[in-house]
Amino acid sequence: MENLFAFVIGGLYATALFMMLRRSIVKLVIGLMILSNAANLLILTAGGLVRGAPPLIPEHLDRVANTIADPLPQALILTAIVISFGVLAFAVVLIHRAYEVIGADDMNEMKSTDS
């Protein structure tokens, strides 16, 4: 299962980088979203995939009897989702404002307004 996730994560990273290198600023934001999802999947896969086991140890046990899910990657992913949503909201507002001022979403046209 980890091999499948490795290929999916690699495909998501490649797609995100391809989208972020395009001239359209909207495609840049879409690439940023895909990149954050790929990073979340990478954290989840690196933390280990355990099916059907909660991240809890019963009170009457001193140590783990069988496998449990690691709660740390889940907490990191939850934090990363919130941060990426905030960055995405800021980027969308920034792009909307830039489109109102310039009237185009092409990066080359935005470069020409510097002078």
JOMO-V784349 format. One record per residue. N is the residue number from 0. PSI is psi as a letter, one per 40 degrees, with the letter a starting at -180 (none if undefined). D_FIRST is the distance of its C-alpha to the first C-alpha in Angstrom with 2 decimals. Layout:
{{N:PSI:D_FIRST} {N:PSI:D_FIRST}}
This chain:
{{0:d:0.00} {1:d:3.80} {2:d:5.38} {3:d:5.28} {4:d:6.45} {5:d:8.72} {6:d:10.25} {7:d:10.81} {8:d:12.36} {9:d:14.38} {10:d:15.59} {11:d:16.62} {12:d:18.45} {13:d:20.15} {14:d:21.20} {15:d:22.51} {16:d:24.49} {17:d:25.88} {18:d:27.00} {19:e:28.52} {20:e:30.57} {21:i:32.26} {22:d:35.84} {23:h:35.44} {24:d:35.03} {25:d:33.26} {26:d:30.50} {27:d:30.40} {28:d:29.68} {29:d:26.97} {30:d:25.35} {31:d:25.79} {32:d:23.98} {33:d:20.98} {34:d:21.05} {35:d:21.09} {36:d:18.11} {37:d:16.13} {38:d:17.43} {39:d:16.43} {40:d:12.76} {41:d:13.10} {42:d:14.81} {43:d:12.34} {44:d:9.42} {45:d:12.17} {46:e:13.31} {47:h:10.38} {48:h:8.31} {49:h:10.58} {50:h:11.15} {51:e:14.81} {52:h:16.44} {53:i:18.97} {54:f:19.89} {55:i:23.25} {56:h:25.15} {57:i:27.95} {58:d:31.46} {59:e:32.70} {60:i:30.10} {61:d:30.62} {62:i:27.14} {63:h:23.73} {64:d:23.74} {65:a:20.02} {66:i:16.91} {67:i:17.40} {68:i:15.69} {69:h:17.12} {70:e:19.50} {71:d:20.24} {72:d:17.35} {73:d:18.14} {74:d:21.78} {75:d:21.23} {76:d:19.35} {77:d:22.16} {78:d:24.71} {79:d:23.14} {80:d:23.19} {81:d:26.85} {82:d:27.80} {83:d:26.20} {84:d:27.98} {85:d:31.22} {86:d:30.88} {87:d:30.09} {88:d:33.12} {89:d:35.32} {90:d:34.25} {91:d:34.97} {92:d:38.37} {93:d:39.16} {94:d:38.34} {95:d:40.40} {96:d:43.31} {97:d:43.10} {98:d:43.11} {99:d:46.18} {100:d:48.01} {101:d:47.16} {102:e:46.52} {103:i:43.62} {104:e:39.95} {105:h:40.20} {106:d:39.73} {107:d:42.58} {108:d:44.98} {109:d:44.06} {110:d:44.86} {111:e:48.29} {112:e:49.27} {113:d:49.27} {114:none:52.84}}
